């Protein structure tokens, strides 16, 4: 039986991001992926929100995605577009990029970090004890791990085998999406009717003046809402044909499908993100309607929250109780995503009363303050972990400041490329001493001249010191004293080293 410190079940965006985070921390990690390769037939997710782009920027890989996608204003709520171009972030936009490309780029990064990915195999069962987890694979092999993380999707075997409940709401609507050839050319674009929202497009497109312009050739991408909630079996070309005829009166002579799949608005969340040595992330922990494009982004952000914490526990630099903060911080974030997607699905139904309500909501979101609040939520820029009372920065994302140091100008996110925590001292050089944590936390003396501003909150007072976790969230904010700094360092990065 071979072994790893961590085994990740599932090589989608969440699993790959977690693998990269653990590898940066020097953890022996392996990914088990049931597909024979990273090739993805079908692509539900089609974009990245601003906070996810920031996360990739923190790891030094944002340009890999930006060079392949289309920058656009992608945040929206129930069909009302929410412009974030005036937000205080270097990435005040979203990125149109299909999931197959997102996975390809992430897998390339993970390979550079020398993480083994076992393709063509999947976890079929496991047994955990006080010291680790025995993981059984479909090819007959067994792996021993200190921890097992289920990133294996909404039907997660890991979640089910761990006995973790998955409460929520059954689907009320379903849609088919596919990539097919058509004998007749449909009108590209979006259509809404009494059944729901439908669309035709192509994989290749450009964003010009905020509008999507599709290429003239290539397979057609179809989304069509079904007249009834779809069956649980895999959809067929006949199912797609029948759905198109119901909506359009014709199936346009569809043939030669590359892929066909179904999504619903089923909404569920794991009651716990951890059972001893087994953890959940991404769709294994939460499923919901794809409206708003938050699913993939939430999963990637789960991974970044969990990765550094799990690494510290694996290295015995922190107690297992640190993993409890993963559920405590990320469960409320996904719960809010579930609520806002349910609200959006309700608002997108078609009848006169819902139309009136949607018009009212759209009018409200056209006002500056509601727009900023909802846009910050949808883009992931307003996530706030409850780390206690204090400065507005506490528990929120650290802005990517342009710093001035003794060595020259420095962009703050570059300090997080290797997922190491940072103590940023903006007061007197050498004014904050943390020698007992010097091997764990980078200390940077710097100056910053400019406004301190947070999305949806606005201007905040300039701090003199900030402790930044590896996930880019602020764990301590100082003024002229170091009150609370020792406690924050101990909580997140362990007790001080012995003299």
C-alpha positions as CSV (number, residue, x, y, z in Angstrom):
1,X,0.0,0.0,0.0
2,X,1.5,3.3,-1.1
3,X,0.9,6.5,0.9
4,X,0.5,10.2,0.8
5,X,-0.1,12.8,3.4
6,X,-3.3,13.9,1.6
7,X,-5.3,12.2,-1.1
8,X,-7.8,14.4,-3.0
9,X,-10.7,12.6,-4.7
10,X,-11.5,14.6,-7.8
11,X,-9.4,16.5,-10.3
12,X,-11.7,19.4,-11.2
13,X,-11.0,23.0,-10.4
14,X,-11.5,22.6,-6.6
15,X,-9.3,19.5,-6.4
16,X,-6.6,21.0,-8.6
17,X,-6.5,24.2,-6.6
18,X,-6.3,22.4,-3.3
19,X,-3.5,20.2,-4.7
20,X,-1.5,23.3,-5.7
21,X,-2.0,24.9,-2.3
22,X,-0.8,21.8,-0.5
23,X,2.2,21.4,-2.8
24,X,3.3,25.0,-2.2
25,X,3.3,24.2,1.5
26,X,5.5,21.1,1.0
27,X,2.8,18.5,1.6
28,X,2.9,15.1,-0.1
29,X,-0.4,15.2,-2.0
30,X,-1.9,13.1,-4.8
31,X,-5.1,13.5,-6.8
32,X,-7.3,10.7,-7.9
33,X,-9.4,11.5,-11.0
34,X,-11.9,9.1,-12.7
35,X,-11.4,10.6,-16.1
36,X,-8.7,9.1,-18.3
37,X,-7.1,12.5,-18.8
38,X,-7.8,16.2,-18.0
39,X,-9.9,16.5,-21.1
40,X,-13.4,17.7,-20.2
41,X,-16.3,16.7,-22.4
42,X,-18.7,19.5,-21.8
43,X,-18.3,22.7,-19.8
44,X,-20.9,24.0,-17.5
45,X,-18.9,26.8,-16.0
46,X,-17.9,29.6,-18.2
47,X,-16.1,32.2,-16.2
48,X,-14.1,33.6,-13.3
49,X,-15.3,36.3,-10.8
50,X,-13.0,39.0,-9.6
51,X,-12.0,37.4,-6.3
52,X,-11.0,34.2,-8.0
53,X,-8.8,36.1,-10.4
54,X,-7.3,37.9,-7.4
55,X,-6.5,34.5,-5.8
56,X,-4.8,33.3,-9.0
57,X,-2.9,36.6,-8.9
58,X,-1.8,35.9,-5.3
59,X,-0.2,32.7,-6.6
60,X,1.4,34.3,-9.6
61,X,-0.7,32.5,-12.2
62,X,-3.4,35.0,-13.1
63,X,-1.9,35.9,-16.4
64,X,-2.2,32.3,-17.6
65,X,-6.0,32.7,-17.4
66,X,-6.2,36.3,-18.5
67,X,-4.3,35.5,-21.7
68,X,-6.8,32.8,-22.6
69,X,-10.1,34.4,-21.7
70,X,-12.3,37.5,-22.4
71,X,-12.4,40.2,-19.8
72,X,-16.0,41.4,-19.2
73,X,-18.4,42.6,-16.6
74,X,-19.9,39.2,-15.7
75,X,-21.4,39.9,-12.3
76,X,-25.2,39.9,-12.3
77,X,-28.2,39.1,-10.2
78,X,-31.3,37.5,-11.8
79,X,-30.4,39.0,-15.2
80,X,-29.5,42.4,-14.0
81,X,-25.9,43.2,-14.9
82,X,-23.8,44.6,-12.1
83,X,-20.8,46.7,-13.2
84,X,-17.7,46.5,-10.9
85,X,-15.4,48.6,-13.1
86,X,-15.3,51.3,-10.3
87,X,-14.4,48.7,-7.6
88,X,-11.1,49.2,-5.7
89,X,-9.3,46.1,-7.1
90,X,-6.7,45.5,-9.8
91,X,-9.2,43.0,-11.3
92,X,-12.4,45.0,-11.5
93,X,-14.0,42.7,-14.0
94,X,-14.7,39.0,-14.6
95,X,-13.3,36.6,-17.2
96,X,-15.1,34.6,-19.8
97,X,-13.3,31.3,-20.0
98,X,-14.8,27.8,-20.3
99,X,-14.1,25.3,-17.6
100,X,-12.1,23.0,-19.8
101,X,-9.5,25.8,-20.3
102,X,-9.6,26.6,-16.6
103,X,-8.9,23.0,-15.7
104,X,-6.1,22.7,-18.3
105,X,-4.3,25.7,-16.9
106,X,-4.7,24.6,-13.3
107,X,-3.5,21.1,-14.2
108,X,-0.4,22.6,-15.9
109,X,0.4,24.5,-12.7
110,X,-0.1,21.5,-10.5
111,X,2.2,19.4,-12.7
112,X,4.9,22.1,-12.4
113,X,4.5,21.5,-8.6
114,X,5.1,17.8,-9.2
115,X,1.8,16.6,-7.8
116,X,0.9,13.1,-9.1
117,X,-2.6,12.8,-10.7
118,X,-3.9,9.3,-10.9
119,X,-6.2,9.4,-14.0
120,X,-8.6,6.6,-14.9
121,X,-9.3,5.7,-11.3
122,X,-11.7,6.8,-8.6
123,X,-12.2,6.3,-4.9
124,X,-14.7,3.5,-4.2
125,X,-14.4,3.4,-0.4
126,X,-12.3,4.3,2.6
127,X,-11.9,3.5,6.3
128,X,-10.5,6.0,8.7
129,X,-8.9,5.5,12.1
130,X,-7.0,7.6,14.6
131,X,-3.9,8.0,12.5
132,X,-5.1,8.1,8.9
133,X,-7.4,6.9,6.1
134,X,-7.2,3.7,4.0
135,X,-8.5,4.7,0.5
136,X,-9.7,2.0,-1.9
137,X,-9.5,2.7,-5.6
138,X,-11.5,1.3,-8.5
139,X,-8.4,-0.2,-10.1
140,X,-7.8,-2.4,-7.1
141,X,-5.1,-0.3,-5.5
142,X,-5.1,1.1,-2.0
143,X,-3.6,4.3,-0.7
144,X,-2.9,5.3,2.9
145,X,-3.3,9.0,3.7
146,X,-3.2,11.2,6.8
147,X,-6.3,13.0,5.3
148,X,-8.8,12.4,2.5
149,X,-10.5,15.4,0.8
150,X,-13.6,14.9,-1.3
151,X,-13.7,17.2,-4.3
152,X,-15.7,14.7,-6.2
153,X,-18.8,16.7,-7.1
154,X,-22.4,16.9,-6.0
155,X,-22.9,13.2,-6.0
156,X,-19.8,12.8,-3.8
157,X,-19.1,9.3,-2.8
158,X,-16.8,10.7,-0.1
159,X,-19.6,12.6,1.5
160,X,-22.0,9.7,1.4
161,X,-19.5,7.2,2.7
162,X,-18.6,9.6,5.5
163,X,-22.2,9.7,6.5
164,X,-22.4,13.5,6.2
165,X,-25.9,14.7,5.7
166,X,-26.7,16.8,2.7
167,X,-29.9,18.7,3.5
168,X,-31.6,21.2,1.2
169,X,-34.2,21.6,-1.5
170,X,-35.2,19.4,-4.4
171,X,-35.1,20.8,-8.0
172,X,-37.9,22.8,-9.4
173,X,-36.5,23.3,-12.9
174,X,-34.0,21.7,-15.1
175,X,-32.2,22.5,-18.3
176,X,-30.2,20.7,-20.9
177,X,-26.9,22.0,-22.2
178,X,-25.0,20.5,-25.1
179,X,-22.6,21.1,-28.0
180,X,-24.0,19.8,-31.3
181,X,-24.1,20.2,-35.0
182,X,-27.2,21.6,-36.6
183,X,-28.6,21.2,-40.1
184,X,-30.4,24.6,-39.8
185,X,-28.8,27.7,-38.3
186,X,-30.7,29.0,-35.2
187,X,-30.6,32.6,-34.1
188,X,-27.8,33.0,-31.6
189,X,-28.5,34.6,-28.3
190,X,-30.8,34.3,-25.3
191,X,-34.5,33.8,-25.2
192,X,-36.9,33.9,-22.3
193,X,-40.4,32.5,-22.2
194,X,-42.9,30.9,-19.9
195,X,-40.7,27.8,-19.5
196,X,-37.6,29.6,-18.7
197,X,-34.3,30.8,-20.2
198,X,-32.9,29.3,-23.4
199,X,-29.8,30.1,-25.5
200,X,-27.8,29.3,-28.6
201,X,-24.1,30.2,-28.9
202,X,-20.7,29.0,-30.0
203,X,-17.6,28.0,-28.0
204,X,-15.5,30.7,-29.7
205,X,-16.6,34.3,-29.1
206,X,-15.3,37.8,-28.4
207,X,-16.5,40.5,-26.0
208,X,-16.9,43.8,-27.9
209,X,-18.1,46.9,-26.1
210,X,-19.6,44.6,-23.4
211,X,-21.5,42.4,-25.8
212,X,-20.8,38.8,-26.8
213,X,-20.0,38.3,-30.5
214,X,-19.9,34.7,-31.6
215,X,-17.6,33.4,-34.3
216,X,-19.3,32.4,-37.6
217,X,-18.4,28.7,-37.6
218,X,-18.1,25.8,-35.3
219,X,-20.5,23.6,-33.2
220,X,-23.5,25.2,-31.6
221,X,-23.8,25.3,-27.9
222,X,-27.4,24.9,-26.7
223,X,-29.1,25.6,-23.4
224,X,-32.8,24.8,-23.2
225,X,-35.1,24.6,-20.2
226,X,-37.1,21.4,-20.0
227,X,-40.9,21.4,-19.7
228,X,-40.7,19.2,-16.7
229,X,-37.9,18.5,-14.2
230,X,-35.5,16.2,-15.9
231,X,-35.0,12.5,-15.0
232,X,-32.0,11.4,-13.1
233,X,-30.6,9.3,-16.0
234,X,-28.1,10.8,-18.4
235,X,-29.9,12.9,-21.1
236,X,-29.9,11.8,-24.7
237,X,-30.1,13.5,-28.1
238,X,-33.8,12.6,-28.2
239,X,-34.3,14.4,-24.9
240,X,-32.6,17.5,-26.4
241,X,-34.6,17.3,-29.6
242,X,-37.9,17.1,-27.7
243,X,-37.0,20.0,-25.5
244,X,-36.1,22.2,-28.5
245,X,-39.3,21.3,-30.3
246,X,-41.3,22.3,-27.3
247,X,-39.6,25.7,-27.1
248,X,-38.8,26.5,-30.7
249,X,-41.1,24.3,-32.7
250,X,-38.1,22.6,-34.3
251,X,-34.9,20.9,-33.3
252,X,-33.0,22.5,-36.1
253,X,-31.8,19.1,-37.3
254,X,-29.5,18.5,-34.4
255,X,-26.9,15.8,-34.8
256,X,-23.4,14.7,-33.9
257,X,-23.4,15.8,-30.2
258,X,-20.0,16.3,-28.6
259,X,-21.7,16.2,-25.2
260,X,-25.1,16.6,-23.5
261,X,-25.7,17.2,-19.8
262,X,-28.3,18.5,-17.5
263,X,-28.3,20.9,-14.6
264,X,-31.1,21.7,-12.1
265,X,-31.7,24.2,-9.3
266,X,-31.3,21.5,-6.7
267,X,-29.9,23.3,-3.7
268,X,-28.1,21.4,-0.9
269,X,-25.2,21.9,1.5
270,X,-23.2,19.4,3.6
271,X,-24.2,19.7,7.3
272,X,-20.5,19.4,8.1
273,X,-17.4,20.0,6.0
274,X,-15.3,17.6,8.1
275,X,-15.6,14.2,9.7
276,X,-12.4,13.6,11.6
277,X,-9.8,13.0,8.8
278,X,-12.2,13.4,5.9
279,X,-13.0,16.8,4.5
280,X,-15.3,18.1,1.7
281,X,-14.8,21.0,-0.7
282,X,-16.5,22.4,-3.8
283,X,-19.6,20.8,-5.2
284,X,-19.1,17.9,-2.8
285,X,-20.0,20.4,0.0
286,X,-22.6,22.5,-1.8
287,X,-24.7,22.4,-4.9
288,X,-27.1,25.0,-6.3
289,X,-28.3,26.5,-9.5
290,X,-25.5,27.8,-11.8
291,X,-27.2,31.2,-12.1
292,X,-24.7,33.9,-11.3
293,X,-21.7,31.6,-12.1
294,X,-20.7,31.2,-8.5
295,X,-20.2,27.4,-8.1
296,X,-16.7,26.9,-9.6
297,X,-15.5,30.2,-7.9
298,X,-16.8,29.1,-4.5
299,X,-15.1,25.8,-4.8
300,X,-11.7,27.3,-5.7
301,X,-12.0,29.7,-2.7
302,X,-12.9,26.7,-0.5
303,X,-9.6,25.1,-1.6
304,X,-7.5,28.2,-0.8
305,X,-9.1,28.5,2.7
306,X,-8.5,24.8,3.5
307,X,-5.1,24.3,1.9
308,X,-2.8,26.2,4.2
309,X,-4.7,25.0,7.3
310,X,-4.5,21.4,6.3
311,X,-0.8,21.8,5.5
312,X,-0.1,23.2,9.0
313,X,-1.9,20.3,10.6
314,X,-0.2,17.7,8.4
315,X,3.2,19.2,9.3
316,X,2.1,19.1,13.0
317,X,2.6,22.8,13.2
318,X,-1.0,23.3,14.4
319,X,-3.6,21.2,16.2
320,X,-6.3,19.4,14.3
321,X,-8.8,22.0,15.8
322,X,-7.4,24.5,13.2
323,X,-9.4,22.5,10.6
324,X,-12.6,23.4,12.4
325,X,-12.1,27.0,11.2
326,X,-12.5,25.7,7.7
327,X,-16.1,24.8,8.3
328,X,-16.7,27.8,10.5
329,X,-15.6,30.2,7.8
330,X,-16.6,28.6,4.5
331,X,-20.0,27.1,5.4
332,X,-21.7,30.5,5.9
333,X,-20.2,31.7,2.6
334,X,-21.7,28.8,0.6
335,X,-25.0,29.1,2.6
336,X,-25.3,32.7,1.3
337,X,-24.6,31.5,-2.3
338,X,-27.4,28.9,-1.9
339,X,-29.8,31.6,-0.7
340,X,-28.9,34.1,-3.5
341,X,-29.2,31.5,-6.2
342,X,-32.6,30.4,-5.0
343,X,-33.7,34.0,-5.0
344,X,-32.4,34.5,-8.5
345,X,-34.2,31.4,-9.8
346,X,-37.4,32.6,-8.3
347,X,-37.0,36.0,-9.9
348,X,-36.3,34.5,-13.3
349,X,-39.6,32.7,-13.5
350,X,-42.0,34.1,-16.1
351,X,-45.4,35.4,-15.0
352,X,-46.8,38.9,-14.7
353,X,-46.2,39.1,-10.9
354,X,-42.7,37.9,-11.0
355,X,-42.0,40.2,-14.0
356,X,-43.2,43.1,-11.8
357,X,-41.0,42.0,-8.9
358,X,-37.9,41.5,-11.2
359,X,-38.4,45.0,-12.6
360,X,-38.5,46.4,-9.0
361,X,-35.4,44.5,-8.0
362,X,-33.6,45.7,-11.2
363,X,-34.6,49.3,-10.4
364,X,-33.2,48.9,-6.9
365,X,-29.9,47.4,-8.3
366,X,-29.6,50.4,-10.6
367,X,-29.0,52.5,-7.5
368,X,-25.4,52.9,-6.5
369,X,-25.4,51.5,-3.0
370,X,-27.4,48.3,-3.7
371,X,-25.4,47.8,-6.9
372,X,-22.1,47.9,-4.9
373,X,-23.4,45.5,-2.2
374,X,-24.8,42.9,-4.6
375,X,-21.9,43.2,-7.0
376,X,-19.4,42.7,-4.2
377,X,-21.3,39.6,-3.1
378,X,-21.6,38.1,-6.5
379,X,-17.9,38.7,-7.4
380,X,-16.7,37.3,-4.1
381,X,-15.0,40.5,-3.1
382,X,-17.0,41.1,0.1
383,X,-16.3,37.8,1.9
384,X,-15.9,38.5,5.6
385,X,-14.8,35.9,8.1
386,X,-15.8,36.5,11.6
387,X,-12.5,37.0,13.4
388,X,-13.9,39.3,16.1
389,X,-14.5,43.0,16.5
390,X,-12.0,45.6,15.2
391,X,-10.8,47.4,12.1
392,X,-13.0,46.8,9.0
393,X,-10.1,45.0,7.3
394,X,-10.2,42.2,9.9
395,X,-11.4,39.0,8.3
396,X,-11.6,40.6,4.9
397,X,-9.4,40.3,1.7
398,X,-6.2,42.3,1.8
399,X,-6.0,44.8,-1.1
400,X,-3.2,44.4,-3.6
401,X,-1.3,47.5,-2.6
402,X,1.6,49.1,-4.4
403,X,4.2,49.2,-1.7
404,X,7.5,51.0,-1.3
405,X,10.2,49.1,0.4
406,X,13.9,49.5,1.1
407,X,14.5,47.2,-1.9
408,X,12.2,49.2,-4.2
409,X,8.6,49.1,-5.3
410,X,6.7,45.9,-4.5
411,X,3.2,44.7,-5.3
412,X,1.7,43.1,-2.2
413,X,0.3,40.0,-4.0
414,X,3.8,39.0,-5.0
415,X,4.5,38.3,-1.3
416,X,1.8,35.6,-1.4
417,X,3.0,33.7,-4.4
418,X,4.4,30.9,-2.2
419,X,1.3,30.9,0.1
420,X,3.3,32.1,3.1
421,X,1.8,34.5,5.7
422,X,2.9,38.1,5.8
423,X,3.2,40.6,8.6
424,X,3.2,44.0,6.8
425,X,4.7,46.8,8.9
426,X,3.6,50.2,7.7
427,X,4.9,52.1,10.8
428,X,8.5,52.7,11.9
429,X,10.9,50.1,10.3
430,X,11.5,47.3,12.7
431,X,8.7,48.6,14.9
432,X,7.0,45.2,15.1
433,X,9.2,42.3,16.2
434,X,8.0,38.7,15.8
435,X,11.2,36.8,16.1
436,X,9.6,33.7,17.7
437,X,7.5,33.3,14.5
438,X,10.3,34.4,12.1
439,X,10.6,31.0,10.4
440,X,6.8,30.9,9.7
441,X,5.8,34.5,8.9
442,X,7.4,37.0,6.5
443,X,7.9,40.4,8.0
444,X,8.0,43.3,5.5
445,X,8.7,46.9,6.4
446,X,7.0,49.1,3.8
447,X,5.3,52.4,3.1
448,X,2.0,52.9,1.3
449,X,0.7,56.2,0.0
450,X,-2.8,56.0,-1.2
451,X,-6.4,55.4,-0.2
452,X,-7.5,52.4,1.8
453,X,-10.7,51.3,0.3
454,X,-12.8,48.1,0.4
455,X,-15.5,47.1,-2.1
456,X,-19.0,48.0,-0.9
457,X,-17.6,49.5,2.3
458,X,-15.5,52.4,1.0
459,X,-12.7,54.2,2.7
460,X,-11.2,52.8,5.9
461,X,-8.6,54.1,8.3
462,X,-5.0,53.4,7.4
463,X,-3.5,50.7,9.7
464,X,0.1,50.6,10.8
465,X,0.4,46.9,10.7
466,X,-1.5,44.0,9.1
467,X,-1.1,40.2,9.5
468,X,-2.1,38.5,6.2
469,X,-2.9,34.8,6.1
470,X,-1.8,32.6,3.2
471,X,-5.3,32.8,1.7
472,X,-5.1,36.6,1.5
473,X,-7.4,37.4,4.4
474,X,-6.5,39.7,7.3
475,X,-6.0,38.0,10.7
476,X,-4.8,41.1,12.6
477,X,-4.8,44.9,12.2
478,X,-2.5,47.1,14.2
479,X,-2.4,50.8,15.1
480,X,0.4,52.1,17.3
481,X,0.5,49.0,19.5
482,X,0.8,45.3,18.9
483,X,-2.3,44.5,20.9
484,X,-3.7,41.1,19.9
485,X,-0.8,40.3,17.5
486,X,0.7,37.6,19.7
487,X,-2.8,35.9,20.0
488,X,-3.4,36.1,16.3
489,X,0.0,34.6,15.5
490,X,-0.5,31.8,18.0
491,X,-4.0,31.1,16.8
492,X,-3.2,30.8,13.1
493,X,0.5,29.9,13.0
494,X,1.2,28.1,16.3
495,X,2.9,28.9,19.6
496,X,6.2,30.9,19.6
497,X,9.3,28.9,19.0
498,X,11.4,28.3,22.0
499,X,14.4,30.6,22.5
